[in-house]
Amino acid sequence: MQDHSSKSWLQRLLHALSGEPHDREELLSVLQHASNRQLLNHDALHMIEGVLKISEMQARDVMIPRGQMVVIEADMAIDTIVSTLVESGHSRFPVIGENADEILGVLLAKDLLQHLYQSPQTPVPLQSILRSATFIPESKRLDVLLREFRQDRAHMAIVVDEYGGTAGLITIEDVLELIVGDIEDETDTASEEPNIQPQPDGSFLVNALTSIDEFNTEFDAALNDENFDTLGGFVTQYLGHLPKVGESCTTEGFTFTIYTASRRQVQCIHVVKAAS
């Protein structure tokens, strides 16, 4: 009896001292420590962090706002629709009636092109080739949405506000990019400009994906690269949130101002050296 009691006490003590994470913050700290010890590579750590992040985010956090949606109007001429498809590079488009609150369905570029190929002289019955639209509330959690996308084999959803109006749209790619990073396709143009571009006034435009090591070498700086590999990650961490264009901070002898940014990441940073 005494042995059993002692063993239970010892097990409890070992468990208390085992360092097992008790909450999300401790888990992330353990994973970061494992990455620092090269037990977990950076890409794997990034994806695990992304999986944890989407469980706390909602559709409103990453949706394409209503004003930035590329839509097809139901009464558009076919030539105009085709031009919209080509110029945008997208594969799915909400089709609207009088305004963006009236979503009639979703047009897949392949459905339209197939009809034009098979019956080039026949008017396109747009309504007949539309797919049903998926509607979700702004508060839909992203991990739940990703599971529903997979189950329903859907790729896009219309986000509606509390009044039933269209707030924006979200795609499966938007969610996956939070886990694996930006997904580039054939329509994305890779930049051939150098990472660090001197400006006439003595400042610099720096690609946010520039490595901390490259930045430090170029500017004879000493930014800490322990937790982040890129300048964008460093600035985002310093500010404590995903910054918007125009936000700035001053640290380590430099003023960093967000020059361009997308909904999901910083793209270019304006850098000014502090006066000596």
N, C-alpha and C positions, 0 to 999 in steps of 0.2 A: 504493500500500500504506500509505504514511504517512498519506495523506488519509483512507483508510478507518478506520485505527486511531484517528486524531484524532477523526473523526466519531463513532465508537463511544464513545470516552471522553467526548465532549461530550454525547452522548445519555444516557449513564449519569449524568453529572453533573446534567443538567437533570431527569432523572427523580428523582434523589435530592433535588433541591431543589424539586420540583413540589408538595410538600405532600400528595401522595396518601395517603389513610389506609391504614395497614398492619394495623389490627385494628379490632374493633367499637367500642372506646372512641374511637379517633381518628375513625372514621366518624361517630359521634354528635356529636363535637365539631365536625366540619365542617358537619354538618347544622344544629346549633344556631347556628353562626356565620352560615350562610346565612339562617336565620330571623331572626336579629338584624339582618341587613342587608336584611330584607324581600324576599329572593330566594325565600323559601319561606314560605307562610303558616303560622300556628300550627296549624291543623287538620291540614294535610298533614304537618307535622313530627310531630304527635301520632300520626298513623296509621302513619307510617314507624317511629317508636319502638315502637309496638305490635306491628307485624309482626316486628321484631327481637326483641322481648321474648318472644313466644309460642314462638319457636324454642328458647328456653332453659327454658321452663316445662313442667311435667308436669301430668297430669290431677289429681293429688292437690292441686296448688296452688290450684285454682279450683273444685273440685267442691263440690256441695252435700252436706254430711256426711249420713251415714245417719240420724242423729237428727232432721234438719231436712227430710227428704224427705216430700213429700205422696204417700201411697200409697193404693191401693184394695185392700181385702181381698177375696179371692175370694168369701167368703160374705156380704158386705155386702148389705143390702136395696137395691133400686134407688133408692128415695127417698133413702137415705143417700148413695149414690154421686152422684146428681144434686146434692145439697146440697154435697158436697165439690167437685164441678166448679165450681159457681157461686161458692162462697166463696173458693176458691183463685185463680180466674181463669186457671188453667193450661189447656193444651190436650192435654197428654200426661201419663199417669200410670202408674207401674209397678204392676202387679197382683201381689200376693204371696199365698203360701199360709199356712203356719203362722207364718212370721216373714219379716223383710226379706231373709234369705238365700235364701229360696225365691221367686225371681222367675219368675212364670208367663208373663209377656208384658207388653206395653204397651197401655193403653187410650187410644185417641184420642177426645176428647170428641165430635168430629163423627160418629164411627162409632156411638156410643151414641145420640146425638140423632137420627140418621137412622133407626135402628131404632125408637126410640120414636115418631117421627113417622109412619113407614110402618105400623107394627104396634103401636098403643098398647095393645091388649088382650092382646097376646101376651107371655108371659114372655121376658125378655131372656136368650138363651143366651150369657152373658158370655164363656165360653171360645171360642166360635165367632167372636167379633168382635175378639179380641186380635191385635195385631201382634207379630211376633217381636222380642225384645229384643236389643240389641247390647251385648256385654260387652267391656270393655277393662281392662287392668291400670292400677294407679295410676301406673306409670312412663311411660305413653304420652305422648310429646311432643305439645304442643298443635298445632304446625304440621302434624304427621303426621295428627293426629286431624281437623283442619279439612279436610284433603285427602280423608280417608276419608268424612267427613260429606258432602262434595260428591259424591264418586264414588258413594256408596251412596244418596244422596238421603235421608239419615237426619238426625234433628234431636236425638236424645237417646241417651245411652249409659249403661249401668250400670257403675260403677267397682268392680272387685273387688280385694281385698287379696291378699297372697301365699298365703293359706290358702283362697282361693276364696270367701270371705265378701263380702257387699255392704259396700263402704266408703262409697258415695255415688252420686250421679249427676251428669252434666254434659250441658249442652245446647249446641247450636251458637251460641245467643245468648250463653252465658257466654264463649265463645271470641271471638266477634265484638266483644263489648263491650270486650275488652282492646285492640282495634284502634281502634274508632270511638267508644268511650265508651258510657255507659249508653244503652240503647235502650228508650224508653218506649212503651207501647202504650195501648190504650183503657182497660185496667184500672188503669193507674198513675194515681194522684191527684197532681196538681200542688199544691205547697204554696203557700198564699196568705199565709203568715205573712211578716213582714218579715225581711230577711236578718240584721239585728242586733236582738236582743231583750234589753233591760235586765232584770236580775233584782233582787229586793228587797234582796239583800245587796250590791249595787253591782257585781256581776259581770255578764257578758253571755253569752248563747248566740248563736253566730254560725254561720250556714249556711256549710258548707265551700266552697260555690261562690261565696261573696262575693268580688268582685274585690279584689286587693291595693290598687288605687286607691281603691275605696270604703272599705275598712278604714282606710287611711291618712288619708283625709279625715275619717272619723267620729271617729277616736281621735287625730288630730293625730300620727300615727306616721310612721315612715320605713322600713317594710319594703321590702326589695329586690324589685322585680317584674321583674327582668331575665330570669330563667329560668322563672318561673311566673306565671300570671295570677290564680290563686285562693289564698285562705288555706289551703285543704286541701292544695294542691300545695306551698305554702311549708312547712307543718308536716311533711308527709310527707318532703320533701327534707331538712329539718333533722334529723329522726330517723333518716333513712337507710333506712327500710323502711316498708311499709304498716302503720301503727300499729293497735293494737287499742283497744277501749274502756277508758278509765282511764289510758292512757299519757299522759305529759305532758312538756313541756319549757319552759324559761324562757329567753327571748332578747328582745332589743330592748325591754326594759322590760315584758314581758307574760309571764304563765304561760298556756300553751295546754294544755288537757286534752281528750282525745278523749271526746266526750259520747255520740255514736252513730256507728256505722260498719257498713258491709256487708262482705261477703267481698272486695269489689273496691275500695272507696273509703271515705274519711272522709265523713261526712254532716253532722255538727254538732260544733262545738268550743266548749268552755267557756273563756271568756277572762277573766282577772283582771289588772288593771293593777297593776304593782309600786308599792309605796308611794313617794311622792315623798321 
